[in-house]
Amino acid sequence: MGMPLWAWILFYIIVVIMLVIDLKMFSRKGEHEVDVGEALRMTAVWIGVSLLFCFGIYLFDGEGAHEKAMEFLAGYLIEKSLSMDNLFVFLMLFSFFGIERKYQHEVLFWGIFGALVLRSVFIFAGAAMVERFEWVLGLFGLFLLYTGSKMFSHNDDAQMDPSKNIVVRWFKKVFPVTDKMHADKFFVRDEKAGRWLATPLFVALVVIETSDVAFAVDSIPAVFSVSRDPFIVLTSNVFAILGLRALYFALAAIAKYFGYLKYGLGIILIFVGLKMLLAMNEYVNALGAMVGLQVNMPHVEVPTSVSLAVIFGVLLLSILLSVFVQRRRQRGS
C-alpha cells in the first residue's frame, strides 16, 4: 500500500483513542443537550488532530512528503465540505423521527462508527479497482460532473420521507418496531408479547447508515481525484468523518446561514470531475477513435496546490455569500 505497516497501525490507534475521547465527552446518556460552545470546542480538537496528522505525513513520509501532505489536506477539505451538506440531511432525519437533541449524539456516534467501517471497505476496494483498471477514474470523473450539476437543481423544499427507504421498509417487515421513543435505547422489550422491539432511535440509525452509502459514492471518487494513495484517501476521509458528530451540533444551530453551500459543493464536484477527466486524455482519445472521432484531448495535470486553493476558495465564498444574503434578509424583514 506504499506506507509502512507501523503508519497504518498508528493511524488506527489514533482513531480508536479519539473515538473513546469523543464518546466520553458527548455520550452522557441523555444527561444534557450538547450546546454550540461544546460542539465548537470539540470540532476545533478534531481539526487540530487532523492537522497534526498531516504534519506527521510531512515529517515522516520521506520523498514527496510535501505533495502527500497537500493531497491529505485537499482530500480532507473535500470530504469535510461534502459532509457539511450531509449533516443537514441528518437534521431533517432527526426532525422526522422526533428525536430530541439530547439523544441525537447516540445515533451519530454509532452512525459515524459504521461509516468508518464502510468507508474503509469502499476505499480499499476502489484503490484495488483503480490500480487494476485505471480507466475507472474516467467514470468517476463523469459521475462527479453529473452529481455536481444535480446540486444546482436540487430542491431544498422537497421533504425527505425516511419511511420510504427500502432498507427501513425491509427492516420493519422482519423486525417489530415501536412508534414511541424510549430515551436513548435502541431496543426495548415488550414483556406482554415476550419480544424485543426496535425504537425510532434505531430506525434513524439504519437510515443514517444507508444514507452514508449514497454519500460515499460522491465523496470517495472525489478524494481519488487528488490522490491515488490508499493511505492518503483513507486517512483524509476518516479524519473528516470523525469530527462529524461535533460539527453537527455546531452547524445545527446556524443551519440557516448555509443556504448557498450546495452550490459551492456543486462547483467543487464539477471541478474535481474535470480534473480527473483532463488527466485521462489517453482513454478519452482512444474512446473517440473507437467511434470514429479524432478528439486529440491534451493531458492536463492540475497541481494539488491549485486544487486545494480552488476547493478552499469556493467553499469559503459559498459560506460568506450564504451569511451575507441571510443577514440582508434579516435586515429587510
C-alpha positions in Angstrom: 0.0 0.0 0.0 3.0 2.3 -0.1 3.1 3.3 3.6 4.8 1.1 6.2 2.8 -1.1 8.4 3.6 1.0 11.5 1.9 4.0 9.9 -1.3 2.1 9.4 -1.2 0.8 13.0 -0.6 4.3 14.3 -3.4 5.7 12.3 -5.9 3.1 13.7 -4.6 3.6 17.3 -5.3 7.4 16.9 -8.8 6.7 15.6 -9.6 4.4 18.5 -8.3 6.9 21.1 -10.2 9.8 19.5 -13.4 7.8 19.3 -13.1 7.0 23.1 -12.5 10.6 23.9 -15.4 11.7 21.7 -17.7 9.1 23.4 -16.6 10.2 26.9 -17.1 13.9 26.1 -20.5 13.7 24.4 -22.2 10.5 25.5 -23.5 11.2 29.0 -26.6 9.0 28.4 -29.1 11.8 27.9 -27.9 13.9 30.9 -27.6 17.1 28.8 -28.0 18.6 25.4 -24.8 19.3 23.5 -24.5 23.1 23.3 -22.9 25.1 20.5 -19.8 26.1 22.6 -19.1 22.4 23.5 -19.5 21.3 19.9 -17.2 24.1 18.6 -14.5 23.2 21.1 -14.6 19.5 20.1 -14.7 20.5 16.4 -11.5 22.5 17.0 -9.9 19.5 18.7 -10.8 17.2 15.7 -9.4 19.7 13.2 -6.2 20.2 15.3 -5.6 16.4 15.4 -6.2 16.1 11.7 -3.6 18.9 11.0 -1.1 17.3 13.4 -1.5 14.0 11.4 -1.0 15.9 8.2 2.2 17.4 9.7 3.3 13.9 10.6 2.9 12.8 7.0 5.0 15.8 6.0 7.8 14.8 8.5 7.9 11.1 8.1 6.7 10.3 4.5 10.2 10.9 3.0 10.5 11.8 -0.6 7.4 13.6 -1.9 6.2 14.3 1.6 5.1 17.8 0.8 2.9 16.6 -2.1 1.4 13.9 0.1 0.6 16.4 2.9 -1.0 18.6 0.3 -3.0 15.7 -1.0 -4.2 14.9 2.5 -5.3 18.5 3.1 -7.2 18.5 -0.3 -8.9 15.2 0.4 -9.8 16.3 3.9 -11.3 19.5 2.7 -13.3 17.8 0.0 -14.7 15.2 2.4 -15.4 17.8 5.1 -17.2 20.1 2.8 -19.4 17.3 1.4 -20.0 16.1 4.9 -21.4 19.5 5.9 -24.1 19.1 3.3 -24.9 15.6 4.6 -25.3 16.9 8.1 -28.4 18.9 7.0 -29.9 15.6 5.9 -29.3 14.2 9.4 -31.0 17.3 10.8 -34.1 16.5 8.7 -34.0 12.9 9.8 -34.0 13.7 13.5 -36.9 16.1 12.9 -38.8 13.5 11.0 -38.4 10.8 13.8 -38.9 13.4 16.6 -35.6 12.6 18.3 -34.7 15.1 21.0 -31.4 16.9 20.8 -30.0 15.2 23.9 -30.4 11.7 22.3 -29.1 12.6 18.9 -25.4 12.1 19.9 -26.1 8.4 20.5 -27.3 7.8 16.9 -24.5 10.0 15.5 -21.8 8.1 17.3 -22.8 4.7 16.1 -23.6 6.1 12.7 -20.1 7.5 12.3 -18.6 4.3 13.6 -20.5 2.3 10.9 -19.4 4.9 8.3 -15.8 4.4 9.2 -16.1 0.6 8.6 -18.0 1.1 5.3 -15.6 3.8 4.0 -12.6 1.6 4.8 -14.1 -1.2 2.7 -15.1 1.1 -0.1 -11.7 2.8 -0.3 -9.7 -0.4 -0.3 -12.0 -1.8 -3.0 -11.8 1.4 -5.0 -8.0 1.6 -4.7 -7.7 -2.1 -5.9 -10.0 -1.3 -8.8 -8.2 1.9 -9.9 -4.8 0.1 -9.7 -6.0 -2.7 -12.0 -8.4 -0.7 -14.2 -7.1 2.9 -14.4 -9.9 3.9 -16.8 -12.4 3.7 -13.9 -11.1 7.1 -12.9 -12.7 8.5 -16.1 -16.1 7.0 -15.0 -15.6 8.6 -11.6 -15.0 11.9 -13.3 -18.1 11.7 -15.4 -20.2 10.7 -12.3 -18.8 13.7 -10.4 -19.8 16.0 -13.2 -23.3 14.6 -13.1 -23.7 14.8 -9.3 -22.1 18.3 -9.3 -24.6 19.6 -11.8 -27.5 18.0 -9.9 -26.6 20.2 -6.9 -27.9 23.2 -8.9 -31.3 21.6 -9.5 -31.8 20.1 -6.0 -35.0 21.3 -4.4 -34.5 22.3 -0.7 -38.2 22.3 -0.1 -38.6 18.6 -1.1 -39.4 16.8 2.1 -37.4 13.7 2.9 -39.5 10.7 3.9 -37.3 8.0 5.5 -40.3 5.7 5.8 -39.8 5.1 2.0 -36.2 4.0 2.5 -36.1 0.5 1.1 -33.9 -0.8 3.9 -36.2 0.7 6.5 -39.2 -1.0 4.8 -37.4 -4.3 4.8 -36.3 -4.0 8.4 -39.9 -3.2 9.6 -41.1 -6.4 7.8 -38.6 -8.7 9.6 -38.3 -6.9 13.0 -41.1 -5.3 15.0 -40.8 -1.5 15.6 -42.4 0.7 18.3 -43.6 4.2 17.4 -42.6 5.6 20.8 -39.2 6.9 21.9 -37.7 5.2 24.9 -35.0 7.7 25.9 -31.6 6.6 24.5 -32.5 3.0 23.9 -32.2 1.4 20.5 -34.3 -1.7 21.6 -36.9 -2.3 24.3 -38.5 -5.5 25.5 -42.3 -5.9 25.2 -43.0 -8.0 28.3 -46.6 -8.8 27.3 -45.6 -10.1 23.9 -42.3 -11.5 25.1 -40.3 -10.0 22.3 -37.8 -7.2 21.5 -38.9 -4.0 19.7 -36.7 -1.6 17.8 -37.2 2.1 18.7 -37.4 5.1 16.3 -33.8 5.8 17.5 -32.6 2.6 15.9 -34.6 3.2 12.7 -32.9 6.6 12.4 -29.6 4.9 12.8 -30.5 2.5 10.0 -31.4 5.4 7.7 -28.2 7.3 8.5 -26.1 4.2 7.7 -27.8 3.5 4.4 -27.6 7.2 3.6 -23.9 7.2 4.1 -23.5 4.6 1.4 -25.0 7.2 -1.0 -22.8 9.9 0.4 -19.7 7.7 -0.1 -20.5 7.3 -3.8 -19.8 11.1 -4.2 -17.1 11.7 -1.7 -14.7 8.7 -2.3 -14.3 9.3 -6.1 -13.8 13.0 -5.3 -10.9 12.2 -3.0 -9.4 9.9 -5.6 -9.2 13.0 -7.8 -6.5 14.4 -5.6 -4.6 11.2 -4.6 -4.4 7.6 -5.7 -2.6 6.6 -2.5 -5.0 4.4 -0.4 -3.4 5.7 2.8 -4.0 9.3 1.9 -7.5 8.7 0.6 -8.5 6.6 3.7 -6.9 8.8 6.4 -8.2 12.1 4.9 -11.7 10.6 4.6 -11.7 9.1 8.1 -10.4 12.2 9.9 -13.1 14.3 8.1 -15.8 11.8 9.2 -14.5 11.5 12.8 -15.4 15.2 13.6 -18.9 15.0 12.1 -20.7 14.5 15.4 -19.2 17.6 16.9 -19.7 19.6 13.7 -23.3 18.5 13.5 -24.2 20.2 16.8 -22.3 23.3 15.8 -24.0 23.6 12.4 -27.5 22.6 13.6 -27.7 26.0 15.5 -26.6 28.0 12.4 -28.0 25.9 9.5 -29.9 28.9 8.1 -26.5 30.6 7.3 -25.5 27.9 4.8 -28.2 28.4 2.1 -25.7 28.6 -0.8 -23.4 25.8 0.4 -24.9 23.3 -2.0 -23.9 25.5 -5.0 -20.3 25.7 -3.8 -20.3 21.9 -3.4 -21.7 21.5 -6.9 -18.8 23.7 -8.3 -16.3 21.6 -6.3 -17.6 18.3 -7.6 -17.6 19.6 -11.2 -14.0 20.9 -10.7 -12.7 17.6 -9.4 -14.6 15.7 -12.1 -13.0 17.8 -14.8 -9.6 17.4 -13.1 -10.0 13.6 -13.3 -11.1 13.7 -17.0 -8.2 16.0 -18.1 -5.7 13.5 -16.6 -7.4 10.6 -18.5 -6.8 12.1 -22.0 -5.4 8.8 -23.4 -8.6 6.9 -22.6 -10.8 9.7 -23.9 -8.8 9.9 -27.2 -8.9 6.1 -27.6 -12.7 6.1 -27.0 -13.1 8.8 -29.6 -11.1 6.8 -32.1 -13.3 3.7 -31.4 -16.3 5.7 -32.5 -14.5 7.4 -35.4 -13.8 10.7 -33.8 -10.4 12.5 -33.6 -10.5 14.1 -30.2 -6.8 14.9 -29.5 -7.5 15.9 -25.9 -4.3 17.2 -24.3 -3.0 15.8 -21.0 -3.5 18.3 -18.2 -2.3 17.7 -14.6 -3.8 20.2 -12.1 -1.3 20.6 -9.3 -2.6 19.6 -5.8 -1.8 23.1 -4.5 -4.1 24.6 -7.2 -6.8 22.0 -6.3 -6.5 22.9 -2.6 -6.8 26.6 -3.3 -9.8 26.2 -5.6 -11.7 23.9 -3.1 -11.0 26.1 -0.1 -11.8 29.3 -2.1 -15.1 28.0 -3.4 -16.1 26.7 0.0 -15.3 29.9 1.7 -17.0 32.1 -0.8 -20.2 30.0 -0.7 -20.3 30.2 3.1 -19.6 34.0 3.1 -22.3 34.5 0.4 -24.8 32.5 2.5 -24.1 34.6 5.6 -24.3 37.9 3.6 -27.7 37.0 2.0 -29.2 35.7 5.2 -28.2 38.9 7.1 -29.7 41.1 4.3 -32.9 39.1 4.6 -33.0 39.6 8.3 -32.5 43.4 8.0 -35.2 43.6 5.3 -37.7 41.7 7.4 
